[in-house]
Amino acid sequence: TGSDYRHFFGEHTGNGSTNNPIDFRTDNVATPLMTAARSNASGPRVWSGPSVVLGAWRHYAVTYVEAIQTAPTFYLNAVPTTGTLAAGSETGPSTGSGATIRIGARADAVVNMDGRIAEMCVWSRILSTTEIEIVMRTGPFSVPGTLLFYMPIFGTTSPEPDFSGFNAHGTVTNTVRIDHPSGISAIWLAPHPRLSQVAAAAVANPAYQPWYHRAPVLAQ
């Protein structure tokens, strides 16, 4: 409820205006939109997607290529929507890769998660719409290969474990564990019956360029 940002995932050095590969969040209005801000040294491009459903579990994902002028594709429960340009005119590849990856809080601590996140995944390639639906329904290991990061967010102690095999374990700060039932949105089955209210969970950054992210989220 309310008008605030909801931060899903980001690899950024500050507020997203320069040198930030991805800032995946919502905007801060009463009916928030999925948003992806991407930038290089010259400035950002900000893309908008579909509305976020507040107070209910949903599966959110975004895919993108290196060039920031190419529209990302947003997915709400595996239904794709091509991003609409909201601001910016910069072109070229994003810069700043190698920054700390954060879930639920941007590096400047201005954009946080007003809601709950159950888990987070990253792939090294763009998944198809069919693959994203498979992942949503059956879990991240249903799509073979290229899974680079998978964190069920337990929210209890550090390190927060990464189960992808790359051991990008995270540091947990300002989280509250909240149990939830295994069925989420009637279509996504949580493999772990736990949940964190995330304010700032900084995640160690493995050496890759992320292309696809998914985050089952309850936005409040």
C-alpha positions in Angstrom: 0.0 0.0 0.0 1.1 3.6 -0.3 3.3 5.4 -2.8 6.9 4.4 -2.6 9.6 2.7 -4.6 9.9 -1.1 -4.7 13.5 -2.1 -5.5 13.8 -5.6 -7.0 17.4 -5.8 -8.0 20.3 -3.6 -9.1 24.0 -3.5 -10.1 24.8 0.2 -9.5 27.2 2.6 -8.0 24.7 5.3 -7.0 21.3 6.5 -8.0 21.2 5.1 -11.5 22.1 8.3 -13.4 25.5 7.2 -14.6 27.6 4.0 -14.8 24.9 1.7 -13.6 24.2 -1.5 -15.7 20.7 -2.1 -14.2 18.3 -0.7 -11.7 15.2 -2.9 -11.7 12.5 -1.4 -9.5 9.1 0.4 -9.7 8.5 4.1 -9.8 7.1 5.9 -6.7 3.4 6.5 -7.5 0.2 5.0 -6.1 -0.2 2.6 -9.0 3.5 1.8 -9.6 5.0 0.6 -12.9 7.8 -1.8 -13.3 10.9 0.3 -14.2 14.4 -0.5 -15.5 17.0 2.3 -15.4 20.2 1.7 -17.3 23.1 4.1 -17.8 26.6 4.7 -19.1 29.0 7.5 -18.3 26.9 10.0 -20.3 23.6 9.4 -18.6 20.6 7.0 -18.3 17.7 5.6 -20.1 14.6 4.8 -18.0 12.1 2.3 -19.3 8.6 1.6 -18.0 6.6 -1.6 -18.0 3.3 -2.9 -16.7 1.7 -1.9 -13.4 2.7 -3.7 -10.3 -0.1 -5.4 -8.4 0.1 -4.3 -4.7 -0.7 -6.7 -1.8 -0.4 -9.9 -3.8 2.3 -12.3 -4.8 3.5 -11.9 -8.4 6.4 -13.1 -10.5 8.4 -10.2 -11.9 11.2 -10.5 -14.5 13.1 -8.4 -17.0 15.4 -9.2 -19.9 17.8 -6.8 -21.6 20.8 -6.5 -23.9 24.0 -4.5 -23.4 22.9 -1.4 -25.5 20.9 0.9 -23.2 18.9 2.3 -26.1 17.3 -1.1 -26.8 14.0 -1.6 -24.9 14.0 -4.2 -22.2 11.2 -6.7 -21.9 9.2 -6.9 -18.7 7.4 -10.0 -17.5 4.5 -10.0 -15.0 3.6 -13.7 -14.3 5.4 -14.6 -17.5 3.4 -12.3 -19.7 5.8 -10.1 -21.7 5.5 -6.3 -22.2 8.1 -4.3 -24.2 9.4 -1.4 -22.2 8.3 2.1 -23.0 10.9 4.9 -22.9 10.2 7.2 -20.0 13.3 9.3 -19.9 16.8 9.7 -21.4 18.4 9.6 -24.9 21.8 8.1 -24.3 23.1 5.3 -26.5 25.7 2.7 -26.3 26.6 -0.1 -23.9 26.0 0.3 -20.2 29.0 0.9 -18.0 29.8 0.2 -14.4 29.8 -3.6 -14.5 31.4 -5.0 -11.4 29.5 -3.0 -8.8 28.0 -4.7 -5.9 24.7 -6.4 -6.7 21.9 -5.5 -4.3 18.5 -6.9 -3.7 15.9 -4.7 -2.1 17.9 -1.6 -1.7 19.7 0.7 -4.1 23.3 1.7 -3.4 22.3 5.3 -2.4 19.7 3.9 0.1 17.0 6.1 -1.4 15.2 3.3 -3.3 14.3 0.3 -1.1 11.8 -2.5 -1.2 8.4 -1.6 0.2 7.2 -5.2 0.2 8.6 -8.7 0.4 10.9 -10.8 -1.8 10.9 -14.6 -1.8 13.8 -15.3 -4.1 16.1 -13.9 -6.8 17.6 -15.5 -9.9 20.0 -14.3 -12.7 20.8 -16.0 -16.0 23.7 -15.3 -18.4 21.4 -15.1 -21.4 18.0 -13.9 -22.4 15.4 -16.5 -21.6 12.5 -17.0 -24.0 8.9 -16.3 -22.9 8.3 -20.1 -22.7 11.4 -20.6 -20.5 10.4 -17.8 -18.2 7.0 -19.4 -17.7 8.6 -22.8 -17.0 10.9 -21.1 -14.4 7.9 -19.4 -12.8 5.9 -22.6 -12.5 8.6 -25.2 -11.7 11.7 -23.3 -10.4 15.0 -22.0 -11.7 16.7 -25.4 -12.2 14.0 -26.3 -14.8 16.0 -24.3 -17.5 19.3 -26.1 -18.0 22.6 -24.2 -18.0 23.4 -20.5 -17.8 21.9 -20.0 -14.3 24.5 -17.7 -12.6 22.8 -16.7 -9.4 19.9 -18.2 -7.3 19.1 -16.9 -3.8 16.1 -18.0 -1.9 16.1 -15.1 0.6 15.8 -16.6 4.1 16.6 -13.3 5.8 17.9 -14.8 9.0 21.7 -14.7 9.0 24.7 -13.9 6.8 25.9 -15.2 4.5 22.7 -15.5 2.5 23.4 -18.6 0.4 23.6 -18.7 -3.4 22.6 -22.1 -4.8 23.7 -21.6 -8.4 27.1 -23.2 -7.7 29.0 -19.9 -8.2 29.0 -19.2 -4.5 28.0 -15.5 -4.8 26.8 -15.5 -1.2 25.3 -12.3 0.2 25.4 -10.2 3.3 22.0 -9.6 4.9 21.1 -6.3 6.6 17.8 -4.9 8.0 15.7 -7.9 7.1 12.8 -9.6 8.9 11.9 -13.2 8.3 8.3 -13.9 7.6 6.9 -17.4 6.9 4.6 -17.8 4.0 2.6 -20.7 2.5 4.2 -22.8 -0.3 1.6 -21.7 -2.9 2.1 -18.2 -4.2 -0.3 -16.7 -6.7 -1.7 -20.2 -7.2 0.9 -20.9 -9.9 4.3 -20.5 -8.3 5.4 -23.1 -5.8 8.0 -21.8 -3.4 10.8 -24.4 -2.9 11.5 -22.9 0.5 8.7 -21.8 2.9 10.4 -18.7 4.1 10.4 -15.1 3.2 12.3 -11.9 4.0 11.1 -8.3 4.2 14.1 -6.8 2.5 15.5 -3.4 3.3 19.1 -3.9 2.2 20.6 -7.2 1.2 24.0 -6.6 -0.5 25.1 -9.5 -2.6 28.6 -10.3 -3.7 29.1 -9.7 -7.4 30.3 -12.7 -9.5 32.0 -11.8 -12.8 29.3 -11.8 -15.4 27.0 -9.5 -17.2 23.4 -10.3 -16.1 20.7 -10.6 -18.7 17.6 -12.0 -17.1 16.3 -11.5 -13.6 13.3 -13.0 -11.9 11.9 -12.1 -8.4 8.7 -13.5 -6.9 7.5 -10.4 -5.0 4.7 -9.2 -2.7 4.7 -5.4 -3.2 2.9 -3.7 -0.4 
